């Protein structure tokens, strides 16, 4: 693009610049912003906390990667940050530079970094000021990480706070090298952040605020005395949590879906189509419209067992197992799925073994039945197992940054005797005292008859938790805990 086109893009994307020049309200732009107006149509009051720490902190020199699925609110999170920063008395709103990058080429990004600083150079007298760069969907630009590497190495851009947002993470190694130590900043802020569907805890806050929220605990402390006391105090409300959990497993955590379910009793066909189109576009834009419903339906059917990739590829009609394997990897990279690999007793992944694959949000499991006749609706047993696994994966990522992108969060294992599976085996995690392992978890969405399964987990680990439907029993070395209460304990 020519410089005048890029300058127009910058002026349009940063309406607060003119407000600063004219002395008008630097946050008045929020009432005309299309994304924020659309958000308000489906607003239950939920706001992602992913950038909250940056709203009040001094402006540093960090480079932060903000990722997550499409239609989840990454762009809105950036705009909410811009709104707060524009209202701060210690900042000039021209320090905030917002750029929509999805229609730009590599050379445009390079040029826009130069133009934006030149267009706001009046704030650098008498001394230069740091900028806050909000680069939305920059990961869709070819060679984006190399561009930022050069700019941070060779210009004052390296002293600025840069937030890079994108919906896809493809770990070729190049991006990580380009964003390595020396270019990500000097503070201790979290540099890899995810905007993900609402957790069950967030879901309850906006749909069932009358229900108590148990204290979040470390996954290694799930069977502590404090947890026992708290679970016993909530026993009389188990049915209410169970019903709320079933609602969550039906609509998932995409904010718009939660709003539609809460107000209309179901998720709209239009939004289900939007999500299916997101997945189709990112996996293979040339694929047929039916490819996503068929793929998701087959993955849901097989979610409770290790996935035989060769067999599944044949069932779905893929011409190549490698093609199907790449599709699965893309599902992870766009945050539509979480891998649950086979781990040994030391918690290490067994190379070459089959893995489970859990969909990131329950709503994705309902898309096949919403969009294509003849495809069955998922059963709650599978949905509950996937949701518990994803909740633990998200907790592990919160404790140790980067593990979600590395597919190194959860895992399943087998017993030494009959080869029975334990859904979520112990994983080594950091604690304030060093390191500890998570409590093993088996998902059994039942109201009774849980002790046979409990003996399997007790024989291998001498303790553990069975995530049940509505059964609470804390009288053995392994506990029966309703899945919704277990997930609330995780975060």
C-alpha positions in Angstrom: 0.0 0.0 0.0 1.0 3.6 -0.5 1.8 5.8 2.5 -1.4 7.8 2.2 -3.5 4.6 2.3 -1.6 3.5 5.4 -2.0 6.8 7.1 -5.8 6.6 6.4 -5.9 3.2 8.0 -4.1 4.5 11.1 -6.3 7.6 11.4 -9.4 5.4 11.2 -8.2 2.8 13.7 -7.1 5.4 16.2 -10.0 8.0 16.6 -8.6 9.0 20.0 -5.6 10.7 18.4 -7.9 13.5 17.1 -9.6 13.8 20.5 -6.3 14.4 22.1 -5.5 17.2 19.6 -8.9 18.9 20.0 -9.1 18.5 23.7 -12.3 16.4 23.5 -13.2 13.3 25.4 -10.6 10.6 24.4 -13.0 7.8 25.1 -16.0 9.1 23.2 -15.1 6.8 20.3 -16.4 3.7 22.1 -20.0 4.7 21.3 -19.5 4.5 17.6 -17.1 1.5 17.4 -18.7 -1.3 15.5 -17.1 -4.2 17.5 -18.1 -2.7 20.8 -21.7 -2.0 19.6 -22.0 -5.6 18.4 -20.7 -6.8 21.7 -23.4 -4.9 23.5 -26.1 -6.8 21.6 -25.1 -10.0 23.4 -23.8 -8.5 26.6 -24.2 -10.4 29.9 -21.7 -8.3 31.7 -18.7 -10.7 31.2 -15.4 -9.1 30.5 -12.2 -11.1 29.8 -9.6 -10.4 32.5 -6.8 -11.3 30.1 -5.3 -7.8 29.9 -6.5 -6.3 33.2 -3.0 -6.0 34.7 -1.9 -3.8 31.8 -4.7 -1.3 32.3 -3.2 0.3 35.4 0.5 -0.7 35.2 3.2 1.7 34.0 3.9 1.2 30.3 6.8 -1.2 29.9 8.8 -2.6 27.0 7.2 -6.0 26.8 6.1 -8.0 23.7 2.9 -10.0 24.6 1.3 -12.6 22.4 -2.5 -12.7 22.7 -4.1 -15.7 21.1 -7.4 -17.7 21.1 -10.1 -18.9 18.8 -12.0 -16.6 16.4 -15.3 -15.1 17.6 -14.1 -15.2 21.2 -13.3 -11.5 21.8 -9.6 -10.8 21.2 -10.3 -7.7 19.3 -12.8 -6.5 21.9 -10.2 -7.1 24.6 -7.7 -4.9 22.8 -10.3 -2.2 22.4 -11.3 -2.4 26.1 -7.6 -1.9 26.9 -7.4 1.1 24.6 -10.5 2.6 26.2 -8.9 2.3 29.7 -5.5 3.6 28.6 -7.2 6.6 26.8 -8.8 7.5 30.1 -5.6 7.5 32.1 -4.4 10.9 33.2 -0.8 9.9 33.1 -0.9 9.0 29.4 -1.4 10.9 26.2 -3.9 9.0 24.1 -1.6 9.3 21.1 0.7 6.9 22.8 -1.8 4.1 22.0 -1.5 2.8 18.4 -4.1 0.3 17.2 -3.7 -1.5 13.9 -5.9 -4.0 12.1 -3.4 -6.2 10.3 -5.4 -8.9 8.6 -5.5 -7.0 5.2 -1.9 -5.8 5.3 1.2 -7.3 3.7 4.6 -7.8 5.3 6.0 -4.5 3.9 2.9 -2.7 5.1 3.6 -3.7 8.7 7.2 -2.5 8.4 6.1 0.9 7.0 3.2 1.4 9.4 5.5 1.1 12.4 7.5 4.1 10.9 4.4 6.1 9.9 2.6 5.7 13.2 5.5 7.0 15.2 6.0 9.9 12.8 2.2 10.8 13.0 2.4 10.9 16.8 5.9 12.5 17.2 4.5 15.7 18.8 4.1 13.8 22.1 7.9 13.2 22.2 8.8 16.7 23.1 10.6 17.4 25.3 11.3 13.7 25.9 10.3 10.5 24.0 7.4 8.5 25.3 6.8 4.8 25.0 4.0 3.7 22.7 1.5 0.9 23.3 1.0 -1.0 20.0 -2.1 -3.1 19.6 -1.5 -5.2 16.5 -4.7 -7.1 15.8 -4.6 -10.3 13.8 -0.9 -9.7 12.9 -0.3 -13.5 13.0 -2.1 -13.8 9.7 0.6 -11.7 8.0 3.4 -13.7 6.3 6.7 -13.4 8.2 5.2 -11.3 11.0 7.6 -12.4 13.7 10.7 -11.6 11.6 9.3 -8.1 11.0 8.8 -7.5 14.7 12.2 -9.0 15.5 14.0 -6.5 13.1 12.0 -3.6 14.4 12.7 -4.4 18.0 16.3 -5.0 17.4 17.0 -1.9 15.3 14.7 0.9 16.4 13.0 2.5 19.3 10.1 0.1 18.7 12.1 -2.2 21.0 11.4 0.1 24.0 7.6 0.0 23.5 4.8 -2.2 24.8 3.7 -4.4 21.9 0.6 -6.6 22.1 0.3 -9.0 19.2 -3.1 -10.7 18.7 -3.9 -13.6 16.5 -6.2 -16.6 16.1 -3.7 -19.2 14.9 -0.4 -20.3 16.4 1.8 -22.4 14.1 4.9 -23.5 16.0 7.5 -23.7 13.2 10.2 -22.7 15.7 10.9 -19.5 13.8 8.3 -17.4 15.6 9.6 -18.5 19.0 13.2 -17.8 18.0 12.2 -14.3 16.8 10.3 -13.6 20.0 13.0 -15.0 22.3 14.8 -13.4 25.2 16.0 -9.9 24.5 13.0 -9.0 22.4 10.1 -9.8 24.7 10.8 -7.1 27.4 12.4 -6.8 30.8 9.5 -7.1 33.2 7.9 -10.2 34.7 4.5 -9.8 33.0 2.9 -12.9 31.4 3.9 -12.8 27.7 1.8 -15.6 26.4 -1.9 -15.0 27.0 -5.1 -16.7 25.8 -8.6 -15.4 25.3 -10.6 -18.6 25.6 -14.3 -19.5 26.0 -15.8 -18.6 29.4 -14.9 -21.1 32.1 -17.6 -22.7 34.1 -16.8 -20.3 37.0 -17.3 -17.3 34.6 -20.5 -18.9 33.3 -22.0 -19.2 36.8 -21.1 -15.6 37.6 -23.3 -14.3 34.8 -26.0 -17.0 34.7 -26.4 -18.2 38.3 -24.8 -15.6 40.6 -26.7 -17.0 43.6 -24.5 -20.1 43.6 -21.4 -20.0 45.8 -18.1 -20.4 44.1 -15.6 -22.6 46.0 -12.0 -21.5 46.5 -9.7 -22.3 43.6 -6.9 -24.7 44.7 -3.8 -26.1 43.1 -4.4 -29.4 41.3 -2.1 -31.2 43.7 -4.4 -30.0 46.7 -7.7 -31.3 45.4 -8.0 -33.8 48.3 -6.8 -31.5 51.1 -8.7 -31.1 54.3 -9.7 -27.6 53.3 -11.3 -28.9 50.1 -13.1 -31.6 52.0 -14.7 -29.0 54.3 -15.7 -26.8 51.5 -17.3 -29.6 49.5 -19.2 -30.8 52.5 -20.6 -27.2 53.0 -21.9 -27.2 49.4 -23.5 -30.6 49.5 -27.1 -29.3 49.8 -26.7 -27.3 46.5 -25.4 -30.2 44.4 -28.5 -30.4 42.2 -28.3 -26.7 41.3 -24.7 -27.1 40.3 -25.6 -30.2 38.3 -28.3 -28.4 36.3 -26.0 -25.4 35.7 -23.3 -27.9 34.5 -25.7 -29.4 32.0 -26.5 -25.9 30.7 -22.8 -25.2 30.3 -22.3 -28.5 28.5 -25.1 -27.5 26.1 -24.1 -23.9 25.2 -20.4 -23.8 26.1 -18.6 -20.6 26.9 -18.5 -18.4 23.8 -20.0 -15.1 25.2 -22.6 -14.8 22.4 -23.6 -18.4 22.8 -24.1 -18.0 26.6 -26.2 -14.9 26.0 -28.4 -16.6 23.4 -28.9 -19.7 25.6 -29.6 -17.6 28.7 -32.1 -15.3 26.9 -33.6 -17.5 24.1 -33.1 -21.0 25.5 -30.7 -22.1 22.8 -27.8 -21.1 20.6 -28.7 -19.7 17.2 -28.1 -21.5 14.0 -26.4 -18.4 12.7 -23.7 -18.5 15.4 -23.2 -22.3 15.0 -22.6 -21.6 11.3 -20.1 -18.8 12.2 -18.1 -21.2 14.3 -18.2 -23.9 11.6 -17.0 -21.4 9.0 -14.1 -20.3 11.3 -12.9 -23.9 11.6 -13.3 -24.7 7.9 -11.5 -21.5 6.9 -8.5 -22.1 9.2 -8.3 -25.9 8.5 -8.9 -25.8 4.7 -10.9 -23.0 3.0 -11.4 -25.2 -0.1 -13.0 -28.0 1.9 -16.7 -28.7 1.6 -19.3 -27.1 3.9 -20.0 -30.6 5.4 -16.4 -31.3 6.2 -16.4 -29.6 9.6 -19.7 -31.2 10.9 -18.5 -34.6 9.8 -15.0 -34.1 11.4 -16.4 -32.8 14.7 -19.0 -35.5 14.9 -16.4 -38.3 14.5 -14.1 -36.7 17.0 -16.8 -36.5 19.6 -17.7 -40.1 19.2 -14.1 -41.1 19.7 -13.2 -38.5 22.4 -13.4 -40.8 25.4 -10.8 -43.2 23.9 -7.4 -42.9 22.3 -7.8 -41.7 18.7 -6.7 -44.2 16.0 -5.7 -41.6 13.4 -5.4 -44.1 10.5 -8.8 -45.7 11.1 -10.5 -42.3 11.7 -9.0 -40.9 8.5 -10.4 -43.8 6.6 -13.9 -43.5 8.1 -13.9 -39.8 7.1 -12.7 -40.5 3.6 -9.4 -38.7 3.8 -7.0 -39.7 1.0 -4.0 -39.5 3.2 -3.4 -40.1 6.9 -0.9 -37.3 6.9 -3.5 -34.9 5.6 -5.8 -35.9 8.5 -3.0 -35.6 11.0 -2.3 -32.0 9.8 -6.0 -31.2 10.2 -5.9 -32.3 13.8 -2.7 -30.3 14.5 -4.5 -27.2 13.0 -7.4 -27.8 15.3 -5.0 -27.4 18.2 -3.2 -24.4 16.7 -6.5 -22.5 16.3 -7.5 -23.4 19.9 -10.4 -25.6 18.9 -9.0 -28.7 20.5 -6.7 -29.8 23.3 -4.5 -32.9 23.0 -4.5 -35.5 25.8 -1.5 -37.7 25.1 -0.6 -41.1 26.6 1.8 -40.6 29.5 3.9 -43.0 31.5 4.2 -43.3 35.3 6.8 -40.4 35.2 4.3 -38.2 33.5 6.2 -38.2 30.2 4.5 -38.5 26.8 5.0 -41.9 25.2 6.3 -41.3 21.7 4.3 -42.9 18.9 1.3 -43.7 21.1 -2.3 -42.7 20.4 -3.7 -39.7 22.1 -7.1 -38.4 23.0 -8.4 -35.2 21.6 -10.9 -33.0 23.5 -12.8 -30.1 21.9 -12.0 -26.8 23.6 -15.6 -25.8 24.1 -18.7 -27.9 24.5 -20.6 -26.0 21.8 -18.3 -27.3 19.1 -19.6 -30.8 19.9 -23.2 -29.7 19.1 -22.3 -28.1 15.8 -22.7 -31.3 13.8 -26.3 -31.9 14.9 -27.1 -28.2 14.4 -25.9 -28.1 10.8 -26.3 -31.5 9.3 -29.3 -33.8 9.5 -28.5 -37.4 10.5 -25.6 -36.5 12.8 -26.3 -37.3 16.4 -26.2 -35.0 19.4 -23.3 -35.6 21.8 -24.0 -37.4 25.1 -23.4 -35.7 28.4 -20.9 -38.4 29.5 -18.4 -37.5 26.8 -19.1 -33.7 27.1 -18.4 -33.8 30.8 -15.1 -35.7 30.3 -13.9 -33.3 27.7 -14.9 -30.2 29.8 -13.1 -31.6 32.9 -10.0 -32.3 30.8 -10.0 -28.8 29.2 -10.5 -27.2 32.6 -7.4 -29.0 33.9 -5.4 -28.0 30.8 -6.3 -24.4 31.2 -5.3 -24.5 34.9 -2.0 -26.1 34.0 -1.4 -23.3 31.4 -2.1 -20.7 34.1 0.5 -22.2 36.4 3.2 -22.6 33.7 3.0 -20.4 30.7 3.4 -21.9 27.2 2.3 -25.5 28.0 -1.0 -25.1 26.1 0.8 -24.1 22.9 3.2 -27.0 23.4 0.3 -29.5 23.8 1.9 -30.3 27.1 -0.8 -30.0 29.7 -3.0 -33.1 30.4 -2.5 -36.7 29.7 -4.1 -40.2 30.2 -2.4 -43.4 31.4 -3.1 -47.1 31.6 -3.0 -49.4 34.5 -0.3 -52.0 34.9 -2.7 -55.0 34.9 -5.8 -55.0 32.7 -4.7 -52.0 30.7 -7.6 -49.9 31.8 -7.3 -46.1 31.2 -7.3 -43.3 33.8 -8.5 -40.2 32.0 -6.3 -37.6 33.6 -3.1 -38.9 35.1 -0.8 -37.0 37.5 1.2 -34.2 35.9 4.2 -32.5 37.4 3.4 -28.8 38.2 5.1 -25.9 39.8 4.1 -24.9 43.3 5.3 -22.2 45.7 7.5 -24.8 47.4 9.0 -26.2 44.2 7.0 -28.9 42.4 4.2 -31.4 42.9 1.9 -33.7 40.9 -1.7 -33.2 40.2 -4.3 -35.5 41.7 -5.4 -38.2 39.2 -8.9 -37.8 37.8 -11.3 -40.2 36.2 -14.5 -38.9 34.6 -17.6 -41.0 35.3 -20.8 -39.1 34.9 -22.8 -41.3 37.2 -25.0 -41.0 40.3 -24.1 -44.4 41.8 -22.0 -47.5 41.2 -18.7 -45.6 41.2 -16.6 -47.7 43.6 -15.5 -50.3 40.9 -13.9 -47.5 38.9 -12.5 -46.0 42.0 -10.6 -49.2 42.8 -8.8 -48.9 39.5 -7.4 -45.5 40.3 -6.7 -46.5 43.9 -4.7 -49.6 42.8 -2.4 -47.4 40.7 -2.2 -44.2 42.7 -3.7 -44.9 46.1 -5.9 -41.8 45.8 -7.8 -39.8 43.2 -11.0 -38.2 42.2 -13.9 -39.5 40.2 -15.8 -36.7 38.5 -19.4 -37.8 38.8 -22.7 -36.3 37.8 -24.1 -35.5 41.2 -22.5 -37.9 43.7 -20.4 -36.6 46.5 -18.6 -39.2 48.6 -15.5 -38.3 50.5 -15.2 -41.4 52.7 -12.5 -43.3 50.8 -9.0 -42.8 49.6 -10.5 -41.8 46.3 -13.3 -39.3 46.3 -16.5 -39.0 44.2 -16.9 -35.3 43.4 -19.6 -33.8 41.1 -17.9 -32.6 37.9 -19.1 -29.0 38.3 -17.7 -28.7 41.7 -14.4 -30.2 40.6 -14.1 -27.8 37.7 -14.9 -24.9 40.0 -12.0 -26.0 42.3 -9.7 -25.9 39.3 -10.4 -22.3 38.4 
